[in-house]
């Protein structure tokens, strides 16, 4: 019950952000974003979506293999497309990931490990995004960084980070010293052990890191494409810090199918950079539409089994009703299946009677004179 209320509150928060944006900037930014999208832009979005989805599915397959679960790349790509479509079409933005986690866990025979594989895969992507975003925001100067730097360097944030670090270190030391642990501690140890196996193993982490960087590059490329379609002429190097902030906002669980914080942060960041808040909102709207278009192959994956079940059955072929074909003169006689009958095979009773009748008739014709033969 509490989780349901929390989900509703998160969706309401996302709707509140969208309503506030429309209230302050008007609906023209949304309409401009929809009018500027053409067929070439949609095809480019589909191509970028193929890149990001294949690399995301590869990352998921690597993590699952590290946890001892079998997940072929082809199935991972199909399930990931389906999850992306559900995330974009349903409120909350995470229902598709929940579906693929439960489905893979059930088919692999270990529901808990299948769910944790998806959680670790998503965590790896978020960690790479956070690290890359921090590096970009620190290396590339931008007018937006001044308030962000002041917030990060504030005493409250510094004390919070320090306290969290001390708690994590204390919990790790306590887990190492204690032998008899409670259920929660055993679960935490299991999660940490599986994180080492699924993310930090020697044969896993290089592929996870490479795929995460490729996925992030695809997201950045999609956002830059949306900015160009929106009419933003600023250099790409100037857009990257703004795009990183918008992507970081997408990780906040306060959205409706991905909409909400992304649009709010994009409007604020573009306005702070002197590009206009309305143009930032238009860019975010175009990105949302392109991301949804890139997930449309997932609809085919989702509806494929239902369409195959609803397809009409093929028409019955002639002679498939079970009737016995009559033998043709000059060809070997066949059984009920139409195949030549082997010597010694059992003969049905009806056919056995016919054979006895023909044998008696032939014997009578040989013994009787020709003129005695009449109609039979």
Buried (B, 14 or more C-beta within 10 A) or exposed (E): EEEEEEBEEBBEBBBEBBEEBBEEBEEEBBEBBEEBBEEEBBEBBBEBBBBBBBBBBBBBBBBBBBBEBEBEEEBBBBBBBBBBBBBBBBBBBBBBBBBBBBBBBEBBEBBEBBBBBBBBBBBBBEBBBEEBBEEBBEEEEBBBBEEBEEEBEEEEEEEEEEEEEEEEEEEEEEBEEEEEEEEEBEEBEEEEEBBEBBBEBEEBBEBBBBBBEBBBBBBBBBBBBBBBBBEBEBEEEBBBBBBBBBBBBBBBBBBBBBBBBBBBBBBBBBBBBEBBBBBBBBBBBBBBBBBBBBBBBBBEBBEEEEEEEEEEEEEEEEEEEEEBEEEEEEEEEBBBEEEEBEEEEEBEEEBEEEEEEEEEEEEEEEEEEEEEEEEE
